Amino acid sequence: MCAQRLRIGLPSGSLQDATLELFAKAGFWISSGKRSYKPSVDDSELEIRLLRAQEISRYVERGFLDCGITGKDWIAENDSQIVVIADLPYSKASSTPARWVLVVPENSPFHSVADLEGKRIATEAVGLTKRFLAAKGVSATVEFSWGATEVKVPELVDAIVDITETGASLQANNLRIIETVVESFPQLIGNIDSMKDSWKRSKVERLRVLLEGALNARNKVGLKMNLEAAKLPELLSRLPALRNPTISSLSQPGWVAIETVIDEKVVREIIPELKQLGAEGIIEYPLNKVVY
């Protein structure tokens, strides 16, 4: 038995797959069935709980969890008193932050927040929406939506506040965004008392380094190649993407080995140019973590 463990809450639902993939890149293998609340992990110092993202900050605040990953939006919605350890900019489909947006039907007469004075708005994020309206000086009735929020306008409510990444679903339902209420991305958070415990804080910090390293490696690859040393200045001047490469001498006189990390999207243009400039033995390889 491990003497000490860190209990961490991870989001189930739409963020679950992306979160488990992130942990895999960070070096943690998590085994979870679709209905498993307590998945296993190949780290005896971790205890994982899969919970709704909406609830995680409350459980961290109350000390049931030492730390957790949940959206910045739900931390604000719950007004949770926690320690923010790191921003983790990822989402279920991309690295773009999710947005809570104020939405009306495409043919609605409402075009600004002020137009919703005295109207009815449905949302899952009641607290966020009320604070947003108050900051705009608008008084409206905000009611909690248990789901299927998009179908409630205009028959049941005048507007909704819903979450989106790309806006594609809203467009498909003939809905129009009036304004963004808040942008949100996951955050690694900790319980205030747990973060005063030196072992738990150290464990969380090690976890942070690995998770941030996994995020830094997204859409990047490593490149290795050999080149005649005399051609190195020309290669570096013509290919600025190869910034700050590692260069080392080879056993063969007059040749160097070059290694660098670049954006994956430019590889298809760079490799043919590298070949034209005399590079040999070009190797592209995937990355799991890049720690700055």
Secondary structure per residue as TSV (DSSP state, phi and psi in degrees):
chain	resnum	aa	ss	phi	psi
A	1	M	-	360.0	139.2
A	2	C	-	-80.5	132.3
A	3	A	S	-67.2	-37.2
A	4	Q	-	-126.3	142.8
A	5	R	-	-137.8	149.5
A	6	L	E	-106.4	120.4
A	7	R	E	-93.9	120.6
A	8	I	E	-124.2	137.4
A	9	G	E	-99.3	128.2
A	10	L	E	-115.8	147.9
A	11	P	E	-74.5	132.0
A	12	S	-	-88.4	-178.9
A	13	G	G	81.0	-140.5
A	14	S	G	-64.4	-28.0
A	15	L	G	-92.0	-5.0
A	16	Q	H	-61.9	-50.3
A	17	D	H	-61.8	-44.2
A	18	A	H	-64.0	-36.2
A	19	T	H	-70.4	-43.9
A	20	L	H	-66.0	-34.6
A	21	E	H	-65.8	-39.9
A	22	L	H	-62.5	-43.9
A	23	F	H	-64.7	-36.4
A	24	A	H	-62.8	-43.1
A	25	K	H	-63.6	-32.5
A	26	A	H	-77.3	-10.2
A	27	G	T	109.2	11.6
A	28	F	-	-113.1	123.9
A	29	W	-	-96.1	115.9
A	30	I	E	-112.4	124.4
A	31	S	E	-103.3	120.2
A	32	S	-	-144.5	126.8
A	33	G	-	-76.8	165.9
A	34	K	T	-60.8	-28.7
A	35	R	T	-111.7	14.1
A	36	S	-	-80.3	127.4
A	37	Y	S	-90.1	-27.2
A	38	K	S	-123.2	79.8
A	39	P	-	-71.5	156.3
A	40	S	E	-88.4	155.1
A	41	V	E	-142.7	148.2
A	42	D	S	-85.0	42.3
A	43	D	-	-141.4	110.1
A	44	S	T	-68.4	-9.7
A	45	E	T	-92.7	-0.7
A	46	L	E	-114.2	140.5
A	47	E	E	-121.5	122.0
A	48	I	E	-108.9	138.1
A	49	R	E	-124.4	128.8
A	50	L	E	-94.5	119.7
A	51	L	E	-137.4	162.9
A	52	R	-	-62.5	136.5
A	53	A	H	-56.9	-31.5
A	54	Q	H	-63.2	-24.1
A	55	E	H	-101.2	-19.1
A	56	I	H	-60.3	-43.5
A	57	S	H	-64.0	-31.9
A	58	R	H	-66.5	-42.4
A	59	Y	H	-69.9	-32.4
A	60	V	H	-67.9	-44.4
A	61	E	H	-60.1	-40.6
A	62	R	H	-80.7	-9.5
A	63	G	T	92.1	0.8
A	64	F	S	-64.2	-34.8
A	65	L	S	-114.1	142.7
A	66	D	S	-76.0	-34.2
A	67	C	E	-157.9	174.8
A	68	G	E	-172.2	169.0
A	69	I	E	-119.3	124.2
A	70	T	E	-155.4	169.3
A	71	G	E	-73.0	145.5
A	72	K	H	-56.7	-33.1
A	73	D	H	-64.1	-42.9
A	74	W	H	-73.8	-27.7
A	75	I	H	-63.6	-44.4
A	76	A	H	-68.7	-41.5
A	77	E	H	-59.8	-41.0
A	78	N	H	-84.9	-7.4
A	79	D	T	52.4	43.7
A	80	S	-	-77.5	137.1
A	81	Q	-	-94.9	98.0
A	82	I	-	-139.0	176.8
A	83	V	E	-103.5	123.0
A	84	V	E	-83.9	118.5
A	85	I	E	-93.9	-39.1
A	86	A	E	-162.5	147.7
A	87	D	E	-84.6	135.9
A	88	L	-	-124.6	86.9
A	89	P	-	-74.2	85.4
A	90	Y	-	-144.6	165.1
A	91	S	-	-149.1	-177.2
A	92	K	S	-68.9	-24.5
A	93	A	S	-120.2	-19.4
A	94	S	S	-162.2	-170.5
A	95	S	S	-97.7	6.8
A	96	T	S	-79.2	135.2
A	97	P	-	-60.4	145.2
A	98	A	E	-75.1	155.2
A	99	R	E	-127.9	135.4
A	100	W	E	-89.5	123.0
A	101	V	E	-126.0	146.8
A	102	L	E	-86.5	123.4
A	103	V	E	-130.1	142.4
A	104	V	E	-134.7	164.3
A	105	P	E	-60.1	152.4
A	106	E	T	-55.1	-37.7
A	107	N	T	-95.7	16.4
A	108	S	-	-68.6	146.0
A	109	P	S	-76.4	-7.1
A	110	F	-	-87.0	129.6
A	111	H	-	-128.8	-4.1
A	112	S	S	-145.9	166.9
A	113	V	G	-61.3	-39.8
A	114	A	G	-60.7	-28.8
A	115	D	G	-65.9	-15.5
A	116	L	G	-94.4	12.4
A	117	E	T	-55.9	124.6
A	118	G	T	76.7	4.7
A	119	K	-	-93.1	-179.2
A	120	R	E	-113.5	131.4
A	121	I	E	-127.6	133.8
A	122	A	E	-108.1	141.2
A	123	T	E	-165.7	159.1
A	124	E	S	-85.0	-21.5
A	125	A	-	-105.0	74.9
A	126	V	H	-65.3	-46.1
A	127	G	H	-62.8	-45.4
A	128	L	H	-59.4	-43.3
A	129	T	H	-67.4	-42.9
A	130	K	H	-62.8	-41.6
A	131	R	H	-67.2	-36.4
A	132	F	H	-63.5	-47.4
A	133	L	H	-64.6	-39.9
A	134	A	H	-62.0	-39.8
A	135	A	H	-66.3	-26.0
A	136	K	H	-90.3	-4.5
A	137	G	T	73.7	27.2
A	138	V	-	-111.7	132.6
A	139	S	-	-106.0	120.7
A	140	A	-	-147.2	159.5
A	141	T	E	-83.9	122.2
A	142	V	E	-112.2	121.4
A	143	E	E	-118.7	148.6
A	144	F	E	-73.9	136.2
A	145	S	-	-109.1	129.7
A	146	W	-	-85.3	5.1
A	147	G	S	134.5	173.7
A	148	A	-	49.6	40.9
A	149	T	G	-62.0	-34.8
A	150	E	G	-61.6	-27.6
A	151	V	G	-86.3	-1.1
A	152	K	G	-86.8	-14.0
A	153	V	T	-102.3	141.3
A	154	P	T	-97.9	3.7
A	155	E	T	-68.7	-40.8
A	156	L	T	-102.2	-31.8
A	157	V	-	-139.9	166.4
A	158	D	S	-85.9	-27.4
A	159	A	E	-156.8	165.7
A	160	I	E	-132.6	159.3
A	161	V	E	-118.3	117.1
A	162	D	E	-133.9	164.9
A	163	I	E	-100.7	141.9
A	164	T	E	-150.1	153.3
A	165	E	S	-102.9	-49.9
A	166	T	S	-109.3	-19.1
A	167	G	S	83.7	-2.5
A	168	A	H	-64.2	-41.1
A	169	S	H	-65.0	-38.6
A	170	L	H	-64.0	-44.2
A	171	Q	H	-62.8	-38.6
A	172	A	H	-64.3	-25.8
A	173	N	T	-99.0	17.2
A	174	N	T	57.1	44.3
A	175	L	E	-112.3	150.5
A	176	R	E	-122.9	134.3
A	177	I	E	-82.7	126.1
A	178	I	E	-87.1	-45.7
A	179	E	E	-162.6	152.2
A	180	T	E	-82.4	127.2
A	181	V	E	-79.9	-48.2
A	182	V	E	-163.2	147.6
A	183	E	E	-95.2	147.9
A	184	S	E	-142.9	147.7
A	185	F	-	-147.4	161.0
A	186	P	E	-65.6	149.9
A	187	Q	E	-131.2	144.7
A	188	L	E	-87.9	119.8
A	189	I	E	-124.6	158.0
A	190	G	E	-132.9	154.1
A	191	N	-	-70.0	139.3
A	192	I	T	-58.7	-47.0
A	193	D	T	-70.0	-39.8
A	194	S	G	-61.5	-35.7
A	195	M	G	-75.0	-6.9
A	196	K	G	-87.4	-13.2
A	197	D	S	-82.0	121.5
A	198	S	H	-62.1	-39.3
A	199	W	H	-67.9	-45.9
A	200	K	H	-65.0	-41.2
A	201	R	H	-63.6	-41.0
A	202	S	H	-64.2	-41.3
A	203	K	H	-64.0	-42.4
A	204	V	H	-64.5	-40.4
A	205	E	H	-65.1	-38.9
A	206	R	H	-64.4	-39.9
A	207	L	H	-63.3	-41.3
A	208	R	H	-59.1	-46.2
A	209	V	H	-58.3	-43.0
A	210	L	H	-70.1	-41.5
A	211	L	H	-66.8	-43.8
A	212	E	H	-65.1	-36.2
A	213	G	H	-63.3	-39.6
A	214	A	H	-64.7	-40.1
A	215	L	H	-68.1	-38.6
A	216	N	H	-62.6	-27.2
A	217	A	T	-82.7	-8.8
A	218	R	T	-57.8	135.9
A	219	N	T	60.5	22.8
A	220	K	E	-123.7	152.9
A	221	V	E	-135.8	162.1
A	222	G	E	-98.4	147.1
A	223	L	E	-127.2	135.3
A	224	K	E	-124.1	147.9
A	225	M	E	-164.6	163.5
A	226	N	E	-113.3	148.7
A	227	L	E	-154.4	147.4
A	228	E	E	-64.8	133.5
A	229	A	G	-57.9	-33.7
A	230	A	G	-66.6	-21.8
A	231	K	G	-93.1	-2.8
A	232	L	H	-61.9	-47.0
A	233	P	H	-57.9	-40.3
A	234	E	H	-66.0	-41.5
A	235	L	H	-61.3	-45.9
A	236	L	H	-68.2	-34.0
A	237	S	H	-73.3	-32.1
A	238	R	H	-88.2	-18.6
A	239	L	-	-126.0	77.8
A	240	P	T	-62.4	-17.8
A	241	A	T	-63.6	-23.9
A	242	L	S	-85.8	55.4
A	243	R	-	-77.8	141.2
A	244	N	S	48.6	51.2
A	245	P	-	-73.5	161.0
A	246	T	E	-87.7	126.9
A	247	I	E	-124.0	129.0
A	248	S	E	-138.4	151.0
A	249	S	E	-75.8	145.4
A	250	L	-	-96.5	166.3
A	251	S	S	-66.3	-25.4
A	252	Q	S	-80.5	119.7
A	253	P	T	-57.2	140.7
A	254	G	T	83.6	5.2
A	255	W	E	-121.9	149.5
A	256	V	E	-130.3	156.1
A	257	A	E	-103.9	136.5
A	258	I	E	-120.3	135.8
A	259	E	E	-138.2	135.9
A	260	T	E	-154.2	168.0
A	261	V	E	-117.0	129.5
A	262	I	E	-137.4	167.7
A	263	D	E	-68.7	133.9
A	264	E	G	-59.4	-32.4
A	265	K	G	-67.8	-17.9
A	266	V	G	-98.9	-3.1
A	267	V	H	-61.1	-41.3
A	268	R	H	-65.0	-24.9
A	269	E	H	-86.0	-33.3
A	270	I	H	-77.6	-40.9
A	271	I	H	-60.0	-45.6
A	272	P	H	-60.9	-36.5
A	273	E	H	-68.3	-39.4
A	274	L	H	-59.3	-42.0
A	275	K	H	-63.2	-43.2
A	276	Q	H	-62.7	-30.8
A	277	L	T	-84.4	1.3
A	278	G	T	102.8	4.4
A	279	A	-	-68.5	145.1
A	280	E	E	-130.1	159.6
A	281	G	E	58.2	41.5
A	282	I	E	-73.0	126.2
A	283	I	E	-125.5	127.2
A	284	E	E	-106.4	134.4
A	285	Y	E	-140.6	148.3
A	286	P	E	-74.3	160.5
A	287	L	-	-122.8	139.3
A	288	N	S	-95.6	-38.8
A	289	K	-	-143.5	141.8
A	290	V	-	-129.2	112.0
A	291	V	-	-106.3	117.5
A	292	Y	-	-89.9	360.0
